[in-house]
Amino acid sequence: MVKLNKIYTKTGDDGSTGLVNGERVPKNNLRVRAFGDVDETNSVIGIARLHLNNTKIDKMLSRIQNDLFDLGADLATPVTSENTKDNKIDLRINALQTLRLEKEMDKLNLDLLPLSSFILPGGAAPSAYLHQARTVCRRAERICVALESEHTLNKNALIYLNRLSDFLFIAARWCNNQGQTDVLWVPGGNSN
């Protein structure tokens, strides 16, 4: 259980922050950027939820927000030989969380009209915010790929982020009257 008595500690005044293992790293470190982008994704999902009037989607997004805190903890905990031993369990995103996303996407996708064009972010407010969350999630994924080139990451973390951006796209379409009010791209539509 997390217990926070004091929010400011002044330990980051020098431009560093602490990881779960106690290591101090610069705030512009790839790892910090990765869990920062995950946090931003979570925040945008929170804004989208303010505009929802659908309980089913809201419950899905609520679970995802919790998963994103798990993912942040995962990314803030370097994978080392010490914390991969059987007797030490760190909080990590797992394949079951990604599987749940896939099942929820499959259910939502059944209600959607087939795509006839690329979609512009917009339409209903929840849809626009879910598209924004999708783009922030993609940024988080790109940062994690860069981080993985330097450090070992939990493979499930990258898979979850990839699947989450797909989920957010489908949910955004679903929030546009199951795709009926999607804003479609018209290639060259303003070239005349």
Residue frames relative to the residue before (quaternion, step in Angstrom):
aa qw qx qy qz dx dy dz
M 1.0000 0.0000 0.0000 0.0000 0.00 0.00 0.00
V 0.3587 -0.7257 0.5517 0.2009 3.55 -0.95 0.90
K 0.0086 -0.7759 0.6308 -0.0105 3.55 -0.99 0.87
L 0.0379 -0.8006 0.5971 -0.0317 3.54 -0.61 1.21
N 0.1431 -0.8068 0.5705 0.0572 3.56 -0.52 1.18
K 0.7905 0.1374 -0.0414 0.5955 3.54 1.10 -0.70
I 0.3517 -0.7691 0.4979 0.1921 3.58 -0.69 1.07
Y 0.7634 0.2975 -0.2069 0.5347 3.58 0.85 -0.79
T 0.1464 -0.8101 0.5665 0.0376 3.55 -0.95 0.96
K 0.3535 -0.7576 0.4580 0.3021 3.57 1.30 -0.42
T 0.4847 0.6805 -0.4386 0.3310 3.60 1.24 -0.02
G 0.6925 0.4648 -0.2792 0.4759 3.58 1.19 -0.39
D 0.3911 0.7482 -0.4614 0.2726 3.57 1.25 0.10
D 0.6731 0.4846 -0.2956 0.4741 3.58 1.19 -0.42
G 0.6085 -0.5801 0.3464 0.4162 3.59 1.28 0.18
S 0.6208 0.5085 -0.3557 0.4791 3.59 1.22 0.33
T 0.1417 -0.7584 0.6262 0.1129 3.53 -1.33 0.26
G 0.4630 -0.6940 0.4850 0.2623 3.55 -1.21 0.47
L 0.3354 -0.7005 0.5933 0.2116 3.53 -1.12 0.77
V 0.7193 -0.4437 0.3046 0.4393 3.58 -1.27 0.20
N 0.7048 0.4637 -0.2676 0.4653 3.59 1.03 -0.75
G 0.6165 -0.5778 0.3317 0.4195 3.60 1.29 0.12
E 0.4931 0.6579 -0.4283 0.3748 3.58 1.26 -0.26
R 0.2886 -0.7327 0.5924 0.1698 3.59 -1.08 0.79
V 0.0020 0.7866 -0.6165 0.0351 3.57 -0.92 0.95
P 0.5976 -0.5526 0.4229 0.3983 3.60 -1.19 0.44
K 0.5632 -0.6361 0.4159 0.3244 3.57 -1.06 0.72
N 0.6722 0.4512 -0.3151 0.4953 3.61 1.21 -0.20
N 0.3289 0.7502 -0.4904 0.2975 3.59 1.30 0.28
L 0.6031 -0.5864 0.3986 0.3655 3.61 -1.04 0.76
R 0.6359 0.5341 -0.3372 0.4434 3.59 0.97 -0.79
V 0.6692 0.4852 -0.2933 0.4803 3.57 0.95 -0.89
R 0.6254 0.5214 -0.3329 0.4756 3.58 1.03 -0.75
A 0.6380 0.5352 -0.3296 0.4449 3.60 0.99 -0.80
F 0.7466 0.3698 -0.2640 0.4859 3.61 0.67 -0.94
G 0.5572 0.5752 -0.3920 0.4527 3.59 1.25 -0.28
D 0.6663 0.4806 -0.2982 0.4859 3.58 0.99 -0.80
V 0.5973 0.5292 -0.3588 0.4843 3.60 1.11 -0.59
D 0.6429 0.5156 -0.3137 0.4717 3.59 0.99 -0.84
E 0.6485 0.5070 -0.3170 0.4711 3.59 0.99 -0.81
T 0.6008 0.5431 -0.3521 0.4692 3.60 1.02 -0.74
N 0.6528 0.5246 -0.2984 0.4577 3.55 0.93 -0.97
S 0.6578 0.5201 -0.3076 0.4497 3.59 0.96 -0.88
V 0.6643 0.4887 -0.3099 0.4730 3.59 0.93 -0.85
I 0.6042 0.5303 -0.3556 0.4767 3.61 1.05 -0.68
G 0.6248 0.5408 -0.3365 0.4515 3.60 1.01 -0.77
I 0.6434 0.4998 -0.3201 0.4835 3.59 1.02 -0.76
A 0.6293 0.5346 -0.3350 0.4538 3.60 0.94 -0.85
R 0.6540 0.5328 -0.3157 0.4344 3.58 0.95 -0.87
L 0.5865 0.5841 -0.3689 0.4227 3.60 1.12 -0.57
H 0.7380 0.4218 -0.2043 0.4855 3.57 1.16 -0.67
L 0.5248 0.6588 -0.4006 0.3607 3.59 1.26 -0.08
N 0.1028 -0.7610 0.6324 0.1015 3.51 -1.22 0.56
N 0.5953 0.5415 -0.3594 0.4725 3.55 1.23 0.52
T 0.3984 -0.7542 0.4785 0.2088 3.56 -0.52 1.22
K 0.6254 0.5619 -0.3444 0.4177 3.59 0.97 -0.82
I 0.6917 0.4500 -0.2736 0.4941 3.59 0.83 -0.98
D 0.6334 0.5450 -0.3378 0.4333 3.59 0.96 -0.83
K 0.6531 0.5045 -0.3179 0.4669 3.61 0.95 -0.81
M 0.6265 0.5257 -0.3329 0.4693 3.58 1.02 -0.77
L 0.6939 0.4754 -0.2793 0.4631 3.57 0.87 -0.96
S 0.5935 0.5570 -0.3606 0.4555 3.58 1.11 -0.61
R 0.6551 0.4933 -0.3056 0.4839 3.60 0.97 -0.86
I 0.6420 0.5253 -0.3208 0.4572 3.57 1.01 -0.82
Q 0.6285 0.5295 -0.3477 0.4513 3.59 0.95 -0.77
N 0.6439 0.4994 -0.3225 0.4816 3.58 1.00 -0.74
D 0.6230 0.5356 -0.3287 0.4659 3.59 1.02 -0.84
L 0.6618 0.5219 -0.3176 0.4344 3.58 0.96 -0.82
F 0.6025 0.5077 -0.3684 0.4934 3.60 1.14 -0.45
D 0.6065 0.5300 -0.3446 0.4822 3.59 1.07 -0.72
L 0.6639 0.5073 -0.3012 0.4595 3.56 0.94 -0.92
G 0.6285 0.5297 -0.3353 0.4604 3.59 0.99 -0.77
A 0.6498 0.5001 -0.3081 0.4824 3.57 0.99 -0.85
D 0.6116 0.5515 -0.3338 0.4588 3.57 1.05 -0.81
L 0.7187 0.4497 -0.2564 0.4641 3.58 0.77 -1.03
A 0.6756 0.4875 -0.2869 0.4728 3.60 1.15 -0.59
T 0.6698 0.4322 -0.2878 0.5308 3.57 1.32 0.02
P 0.3202 -0.7646 0.5221 0.2006 3.61 -0.22 1.18
V 0.4084 -0.6771 0.5570 0.2539 3.55 -1.09 0.80
T 0.0781 0.7827 -0.6099 0.0963 3.56 -0.67 1.15
S 0.6602 -0.4864 0.3729 0.4341 3.54 -1.26 0.20
E 0.6205 0.5608 -0.3433 0.4274 3.61 1.10 -0.61
N 0.7827 0.3318 -0.1965 0.4885 3.59 0.89 -0.83
T 0.6049 0.5137 -0.3893 0.4676 3.58 1.19 0.40
K 0.4602 0.6641 -0.4593 0.3692 3.59 1.27 0.11
D 0.6467 -0.5641 0.3616 0.3645 3.57 -1.15 0.64
N 0.7017 0.4856 -0.2845 0.4368 3.59 1.01 -0.67
K 0.7127 0.3672 -0.2425 0.5462 3.62 1.25 -0.12
I 0.0592 -0.8093 0.5844 0.0006 3.57 -0.65 1.10
D 0.1378 -0.7647 0.6265 0.0616 3.56 -0.75 1.11
L 0.5576 -0.5791 0.4693 0.3653 3.53 -1.25 0.44
R 0.0869 0.7967 -0.5858 0.1209 3.58 -0.57 1.18
I 0.5077 -0.5835 0.5319 0.3448 3.54 -1.20 0.57
N 0.1281 -0.8116 0.5662 0.0654 3.58 -0.95 0.81
A 0.7130 -0.4800 0.3183 0.3998 3.54 -1.31 0.32
L 0.6043 0.5717 -0.3657 0.4174 3.61 1.07 -0.60
Q 0.6253 0.5302 -0.3433 0.4583 3.59 1.07 -0.67
T 0.6507 0.4877 -0.3089 0.4933 3.58 1.04 -0.73
L 0.6261 0.5388 -0.3365 0.4522 3.58 0.98 -0.78
R 0.6248 0.5266 -0.3418 0.4642 3.60 1.00 -0.78
L 0.6305 0.5290 -0.3316 0.4611 3.60 0.98 -0.83
E 0.6584 0.5169 -0.3085 0.4519 3.57 0.92 -0.92
K 0.6604 0.5016 -0.3078 0.4664 3.60 0.93 -0.85
E 0.6629 0.4926 -0.3087 0.4718 3.57 0.98 -0.82
M 0.6194 0.5330 -0.3378 0.4671 3.60 1.05 -0.74
D 0.6477 0.5258 -0.3203 0.4488 3.57 0.92 -0.90
K 0.6535 0.5070 -0.3144 0.4659 3.61 0.98 -0.81
L 0.6832 0.4790 -0.2936 0.4665 3.58 0.87 -0.93
N 0.6488 0.5530 -0.3167 0.4159 3.56 0.97 -0.86
L 0.5626 0.6103 -0.3847 0.4038 3.60 1.15 -0.54
D 0.7087 0.4680 -0.2465 0.4668 3.59 1.11 -0.70
L 0.6269 0.5997 -0.3265 0.3751 3.59 1.22 -0.35
L 0.4859 -0.6072 0.5388 0.3240 3.51 -1.22 0.61
P 0.5505 -0.5937 0.4500 0.3767 3.62 -1.06 0.60
L 0.5190 -0.6356 0.4751 0.3176 3.57 -1.15 0.63
S 0.1191 -0.7885 0.5999 0.0646 3.55 -0.99 0.87
S 0.7716 0.1018 -0.0568 0.6253 3.55 1.34 -0.10
F 0.5786 -0.4963 0.4661 0.4490 3.54 -1.28 0.03
I 0.3699 -0.7405 0.5291 0.1868 3.53 -1.19 0.62
L 0.3198 -0.7115 0.5938 0.1971 3.54 -1.06 0.82
P 0.5215 -0.6206 0.4679 0.3520 3.59 -0.99 0.73
G 0.5068 0.6294 -0.4712 0.3534 3.56 -0.78 1.00
G 0.4442 0.6506 -0.5420 0.2929 3.49 -1.30 -0.42
A 0.8101 -0.1382 0.1483 0.5502 3.55 -0.82 -1.00
A 0.6620 -0.5365 0.3514 0.3879 3.58 -1.16 0.62
P 0.6775 0.4697 -0.3432 0.4502 3.66 0.74 -0.82
S 0.6205 0.5458 -0.3416 0.4476 3.57 1.05 -0.72
A 0.6592 0.5095 -0.3132 0.4558 3.58 0.87 -0.92
Y 0.6823 0.4729 -0.2925 0.4746 3.60 0.93 -0.84
L 0.6346 0.5114 -0.3421 0.4677 3.60 1.03 -0.64
H 0.6094 0.5178 -0.3506 0.4874 3.59 1.11 -0.60
Q 0.6349 0.5089 -0.3366 0.4739 3.59 1.00 -0.75
A 0.6347 0.5190 -0.3281 0.4692 3.60 0.96 -0.84
R 0.6231 0.5476 -0.3322 0.4488 3.59 1.04 -0.80
T 0.6921 0.4684 -0.2994 0.4604 3.60 0.86 -0.86
V 0.6300 0.5033 -0.3394 0.4843 3.61 1.06 -0.67
C 0.6194 0.5393 -0.3311 0.4646 3.59 1.05 -0.78
R 0.6411 0.5135 -0.3240 0.4693 3.60 0.98 -0.78
R 0.6235 0.5202 -0.3380 0.4758 3.59 1.06 -0.73
A 0.6311 0.5253 -0.3303 0.4655 3.57 0.96 -0.85
E 0.6458 0.5198 -0.3178 0.4602 3.57 0.98 -0.83
R 0.6543 0.5085 -0.3195 0.4597 3.61 0.94 -0.84
I 0.6448 0.5055 -0.3188 0.4765 3.58 0.98 -0.81
C 0.6506 0.5128 -0.3200 0.4598 3.60 0.99 -0.80
V 0.6144 0.5249 -0.3498 0.4740 3.59 1.05 -0.68
A 0.6474 0.4959 -0.3181 0.4836 3.61 0.98 -0.80
L 0.6459 0.5195 -0.3146 0.4626 3.59 0.98 -0.85
E 0.6512 0.5282 -0.3151 0.4446 3.57 0.99 -0.84
S 0.6080 0.5503 -0.3678 0.4384 3.60 1.10 -0.48
E 0.7315 0.3857 -0.2244 0.5156 3.60 1.26 -0.35
H 0.8021 0.1357 -0.0311 0.5808 3.59 1.11 -0.67
T 0.5394 -0.5934 0.4820 0.3530 3.55 -1.21 0.49
L 0.0746 -0.7768 0.6245 0.0313 3.55 -0.98 0.92
N 0.5758 -0.5237 0.4941 0.3873 3.51 -1.33 0.31
K 0.4333 -0.7218 0.4758 0.2547 3.62 -0.54 1.14
N 0.6199 0.5610 -0.3446 0.4268 3.58 1.07 -0.69
A 0.5752 0.5852 -0.3792 0.4277 3.59 1.15 -0.51
L 0.6824 0.4732 -0.2848 0.4789 3.58 0.91 -0.92
I 0.6436 0.5176 -0.3226 0.4623 3.57 0.96 -0.82
Y 0.6417 0.5268 -0.3229 0.4543 3.58 0.96 -0.88
L 0.6647 0.4979 -0.3148 0.4596 3.61 0.87 -0.88
N 0.6405 0.5207 -0.3263 0.4605 3.58 0.95 -0.82
R 0.6901 0.4683 -0.2779 0.4766 3.56 0.89 -0.91
L 0.6246 0.5562 -0.3435 0.4272 3.58 1.03 -0.77
S 0.6448 0.5059 -0.3455 0.4571 3.61 0.90 -0.76
D 0.6177 0.5209 -0.3400 0.4812 3.60 1.09 -0.65
F 0.6337 0.5276 -0.3271 0.4615 3.58 0.96 -0.89
L 0.6783 0.5022 -0.3028 0.4426 3.59 0.85 -0.97
F 0.6106 0.5346 -0.3462 0.4707 3.60 1.10 -0.66
I 0.6829 0.4795 -0.2846 0.4719 3.57 0.86 -0.98
A 0.6568 0.5033 -0.3126 0.4664 3.60 0.94 -0.85
A 0.6196 0.5339 -0.3433 0.4617 3.59 1.04 -0.73
R 0.6483 0.4941 -0.3128 0.4876 3.58 0.96 -0.81
W 0.6380 0.5374 -0.3292 0.4425 3.57 0.94 -0.89
C 0.6809 0.4911 -0.2802 0.4655 3.59 1.05 -0.81
N 0.6352 0.4500 -0.3301 0.5339 3.58 1.29 -0.06
N 0.6721 -0.5167 0.2820 0.4492 3.55 0.72 1.15
Q 0.6582 -0.5413 0.2790 0.4427 3.53 0.86 1.12
G 0.7531 -0.3969 0.1855 0.4908 3.55 1.03 0.88
Q 0.5106 0.6773 -0.4147 0.3296 3.59 1.21 -0.26
T 0.7768 0.2772 -0.1609 0.5420 3.60 1.08 -0.63
D 0.2227 0.7617 -0.5619 0.2335 3.59 1.09 0.68
V 0.3669 -0.6862 0.5797 0.2417 3.55 -1.15 0.66
L 0.2012 -0.8299 0.5151 0.0733 3.55 -0.37 1.26
W 0.4621 -0.6429 0.5427 0.2804 3.52 -1.17 0.73
V 0.1436 -0.7477 0.6430 0.0828 3.54 -1.02 0.89
P 0.3381 -0.7745 0.4929 0.2072 3.61 -0.17 1.24
G 0.8437 0.0805 -0.0892 0.5233 3.58 -0.76 1.05
G 0.3211 0.8075 -0.4569 0.1897 3.58 1.26 0.20
N 0.7598 0.3229 -0.1928 0.5304 3.60 1.14 -0.44
S 0.4456 0.7328 -0.4247 0.2901 3.59 1.25 0.27
N 0.6373 0.5192 -0.3369 0.4591 3.63 1.22 -0.15
